[in-house]
Amino acid sequence: MSAPYWNGSTGAITGNGLSNIVINGNNTGSISNTANGTNSSNHQNSYGVFLAGCTSCTVEGLKVSNIYVNAGSSSSATDVNGQYTACIEISGAATNSVISNNTVSQCKTGVLVSADSGQDASNVQIYGNNISDIDWGINAGGGDNGDTINNLVIHDNSITNWTNWQFPTYAMHQDGVIIYNYATGSSTLTATLITAPLASS
């Protein structure tokens, strides 16, 4: 699946309020943008896979690339348009979901798990993924009252190369794995487990 850019509200593959869905690329399925990035004709928010409220869902064996080809390796770089892009995102109620054995590159966030609007994204597993050319390799957290992520398991991922996402620093900060909870109310993110080996450079 390829397009100049996949819509930033949906993605190449999208689902809302589903359950027990398996998206399996069988290591040959690919999703890409062909013209979205700093030096391209488009500068759009975009996703490869976007699943909202998808419980017991699996995304595996996909190659997702070029969602946003950023050129921020120079301190003079000014492009911030790629900061709302992700190769694979699950948001909202996403309990018991799995993101595994995918190859993702050239997007702001490789794998994003977001417990939005007071939802529960517990018992999520992220493993066996090859993630490169990103600002954030794996990002998981919540920022709204009532957000819950428990028993998040991240293991055996390779996360490399964030050179092209260094600048501008007010919009970008490189993290292999970033786990956060910034709500002022009653959100929780507990029992988080990151197990080796997790390679990064």
N, C-alpha and C positions, 0 to 999 in steps of 0.2 A: 504494500500500500504506500503510494507516494503522492504528494501534492506540493504545490508551492509552499503552502503552510496549512497545517490542520488547525481548525478553529480553537481559540483559547478558552471557549466555554464548554467544549465537549472533548475533542480529540479525534484521532483516527478511529479508535475503538472507544465507545462510551456506553455507560449503563447507569441507571439511577433506580435505587430501591430494589435491586435484584438480590437473589441468594442462590448459593450452590451453583455458581457459574465457574467454568474452567475455560480460560483462554490459553491455548497451548500452541505455540509457534513451531513446535517440533524441531527447533533449532534451525529452521529454514525460513520461517515467516519473518518478514521485516516491515518496519514502519519508518518512513523518513519524510522530512521536508526537503524540497529541492531549491528553495529560494527564500530562506528566512535567516537573517543574521546581519551582523554589522556591515558587511560589504555586499549584501544582497539587496534585492529590490523590495523586500518586505522586512518589517521589524515588528512582528506581531507576538502577542501572547499565544502560546501553543502547547499542546500536550500530545504525546503519543497514545497513551492509554489513560483514560480518566473514568474512574468508577466511584460514584457517590452512593453512600448508603448500601454498599454491596457486602452482605454478610456471607461468610464461608465461601469466599471467592478466591480463585487461584489465577495468577498470571505467571506463565512459565514458558521458557524456551523461545522467547522473542528476541529479535534484534531491533532496537529502537535507536535511530541516529539522526543527527543534523536537525534536531528540533529547533535549536537556535545556535548558529555557528558564530560564536562570539570572538572578538578580536581585542581582548583587553590585556594583552601582555605588556603593553607600554604604559608608563606612568602618565602619558598624555591622553590615554583613551578616555572617551566620554560617553560611550554607549551604555545606557541603562535599560534598554528595551527588552533585553533577554531575561530580566530578573523574575518575570512571572511565566516561566516555562519549566516543564518537567517531562522527563521521558515516561515515567509511570507514576500515577498518583491514585491513591485510594483515600477517600475523605468521608467524614461523617461516621455513621454506624458501620464499622468494618470488622466486626468481631470474627475471629477464627479464619482470617484470610491469610494467604500465602503469596509471596512474591519471590520466585526462585529461578535460578539458572537462566537469567536473561543477560544479554549483552547490550548495554546502553551507553551512549556517548553524545556529547555536544548538546547539552541542555543545562539550564541553571541547576536543577536538582535531578539527580539520577533516579532515586526512589523516594517518593514523598508520601508520608502517612499523616493525615491531618484529621484530628478529632474535632470537627467543627460543630458549633451551635449546640453545645451541651450533649454531644453524642459519645458513644462508647466505641473505641477502636482497640479493645483488648484482645489478647491471645493472637497477635499477628506475628508471623514469622517472615524474616527476610534473609535469604541465604543463597549462596552459590552464584551470586551475580557478579559479572565483570563490568565495572563502572569506570568511565574515563572521560576526560575533557569536560569537567563540570566545576561548578562553584561549591556545591554541597553534594557529597556522594549519597548519603542517606540522611533524611530529615524526618523526624517523628516528634509530634507534640500537639499541644492544644493551647488555645488562647481565649477560650470562652468559658463562662461559668458552667460547671457541670461536665466539662470535657473529662473523659476518663480513658487512660491507656494503661492497662496492667498486663504483665506477662508478655512484654514485647521481647522477642528473641531475634538477635541479629548475629549471624555467624558465617564464616567461610566465604566472605565477599572479598573481591579484589577492587580496590579504589585507588586510582592513579590519575595524575596529570591535571592540575587545575591552573596551569600557567596562563591560559587564555581568558581567565576570569578574575585576574588580580585587580584590575582597575576599571572604573573609578572606585576607590576604597569606600566612599560613603554609601555605595550601593552593593558592593560585593565584599564578602569575607569568607575565605576558604575553610571548609570543614570537611574532613572525611566522613565523620558521623556527627550529626548535631541532634541532640534530644533536648526539648525545651518545654517549659510550662510557665507562661507569663500572665495568666489571668489574675485579676485582682480578687476574684471570688473563689468558688469552691471547685476548681478543677484539680485533677490528680493525675500523676504519672508515676506509677510505682512498679516495683518488682521487675525492673528492667534488667535484662541479662544480655551481655555481649560476650560471646565466647570466641576464643582463638581457634584456628588462625584467621586473622583479618589483616590482609596485606594492604599497605598504603605507602605512597611515596609522593 
